[in-house]
């Protein structure tokens, strides 16, 4: 990928990071601040869409009857705590229901953890050489076909994850969380 401009390389890595995000259910990389709205099942613990939480700067709740944009009520500092693993704790109960918590949080890794960087580079290289949805190309008298045997997610063609990549990413995948 040496013949790419810096912008093209950044775009390919951003696309690869989005594929990792889609598969894992959270932004593994890069570390950033974002506002998330999550469901709550009530109780003292709520899951946030992350496995690497650095900071929670605000928490707001919405009562079941409230639906307008101004229905959010801040939870006072000291009324909640959080863990690095992405759990939000409260002395008492969080309101029960869909879209009951809105949280401003900083999460994600500064650098891709473990082999995630290698997975992203592999995805970026494949996307560059075999764009998603392309199974063959022809130019003049030359023709190239990309492997698509078996399930499309096993081939790694274009922007699909290979089985080996999914195994690497599985350790960062959220399960039973928003």
BELVENUR-V385440 format. One record per pair of residues at least 4 apart in sequence whose C-alpha atoms are under 8 Angstrom apart, sorted by the first residue. I is the first residue (numbers start at 0). J is the second residue. Records with the same first field share a line. If there is no record, write none. Layout:
BEGIN
I->J  J
END
This chain:
BEGIN
0->8  124
3->7  8
4->8
5->9
6->10
7->11
8->12
9->13
10->14
11->15  123  124  126  127
12->16  119  120  123
13->17
14->18  123
15->19  119  120  122  123
16->20  26  28  119
17->21  26
18->22  158
19->23  26  27  119  168
20->24  25  26  27
21->25
22->168  172
23->27  168  169  171  172  173
24->48  49  172  173
25->48  49  50  172  173
26->30  49  106  107
27->49  50  51  107  108  111  171
28->107  108  109  110  111
29->107  108  109  110  111
30->105  106  107  108  109
31->105  106  107
32->103  104  105  106
33->103  104  105
34->101  102  103  104
35->101  102  103  104
36->98  99  100  101  102
37->47  97  98  99  100  101  177
38->95  96  97  98  99  100  177
39->45  93  94  95  96  97  98  99  100
40->45  93  94  95  96
41->45  92  93  94  95  96
42->91  92  93  94  95
43->88  89  90  91  92  93
44->86  87  88  89  92  93
45->86  87  88  93
46->85  86  87  176  177
47->85  86  87  176  177
48->85  173  176  177
49->84  85  106  107  173
50->83  84  85  107  171  173
51->83  84  85  106  107  108
52->82  83  84  85  104  105  106  107
53->83  104  105  106  107
54->104  105  106
55->81  102  103  104  105
56->102  103  104
57->73  74  76  102  103  104
58->73  74  100  101  102  103
59->71  72  73  74  100  101  102
60->71  72  73  74  93  94  99  100  101
61->65  66  70  71  72  94  98  99  100
62->70  94  99
63->94  95  96  99
65->70
66->70
71->101
74->78  79
75->79
78->89  90
79->87  88  89  90
80->87  88  89
81->85  86  87  88
82->86  87
89->93
94->99
95->99
108->112
110->116
111->115  116
112->116
114->118  167
115->119  167  168
116->120
117->121
118->122  164  167
119->123
120->124
121->125
122->126  157  158  159  160
123->127  158
124->128
125->129  130  155  156  157  158
126->130  131  156  157  158
127->157
128->157
129->133  134  145  156  157  158
130->156  157  158
131->156  157  158  159
132->157
133->145  157
134->144  145  146  147  156
135->142  143  144  145
136->142  143  144
137->141  142  143
138->142
145->156
146->154  156
147->151  154  156
148->154
149->153  154
150->154
151->155  156  159
152->156  159  160  161  162
153->159  160  161  162
154->159  160  161
155->159  160  161
160->164  165
161->165
162->166
163->167
164->168
165->169
166->170
168->172
END
